[in-house]
């Protein structure tokens, strides 16, 4: 018998091509801004193993390269929610 499958989260990103507002033509700066624009938003179950599996460099006190996260989430909302609320 297979163990129950539970969702780890719901993430999405904007499909509209980002506009780079910085007039700097430094390749590294442009790549960083594009990655920032395409970072995913949404909700993740509050189990630190999940974001760690999604981003090997995940730091709960900092940023993830792949999804928007900080200690209070975007606009003060925590993107990590309890399994029961999910």
N, C-alpha and C positions, 0 to 999 in steps of 0.2 A: 504494500500500500504506500502511496506517495504522500509525503508530508504536505500540509496545506500551503497554498501559495498566497502570499500577502503582498500587496503593492508596496513599493519602497517610496513612491512619491509621484508627483505629477509635475513635469517640467515642460516649458515651452520657450520658444524664442521668436522674435519678430522676423517675418520673412521679407520685410521691406529692406532693401539695400541701404546700409547706413551711409550717412553723409559725414565725411571727415571735415570738421570745422577748423582744425588747426592748419595754419598756413605753412607749418614746418614740413619740409619734404624729406626728412630723415626717415629712411625705410623702417627702422626699428620702431619709431614713434607711430608711424602709420599702421603697422601690423598690430601694435599694442592697442591702438584705438579701435581697430576693426574687431579684435578679439573681445574687447570690452563691450562693444555694441552687440555682439552675438552671444554673450553669456546668457544662459537660460534662467528663466524666472519660474516661480511656482512654489510648491510645497514638498518637503521631504520629511518622512517619519523621523522623529527625534531619537534616532539611534546613530551614534557617531560612526558606527561601522559602515553605514550606508554611504555617507559622503566620502569616507576614506576609500571605499571601493570604487567610487566614481572618479575621484581625483587623488592620485597618489601623493600629491603635495598639499592636500587639504590641511588647513590650519584653522581650528575653530575660532581663534582670536583674530584671524585676518581674512584674506579674500581667497576665493577659489578661482582658478582660471576658467572653469567650465560653467559655473552657476553663480548667481548673485547671492551672496551670503555675507552677513556680518553678525555681530552679537545680537542685534535687534532686527535683522533683516531689512528689506527695502522699506523706506518710509516709516521706520519704527515698528514694523510688523515682523514678527518672528516667522521665518519660512520653515523652521523646524517645528512640527506639531506632533502632539501625542498620537499614538497609534489608535486610540479610541476615538479621537476627534476626526481622524482621517477617514 
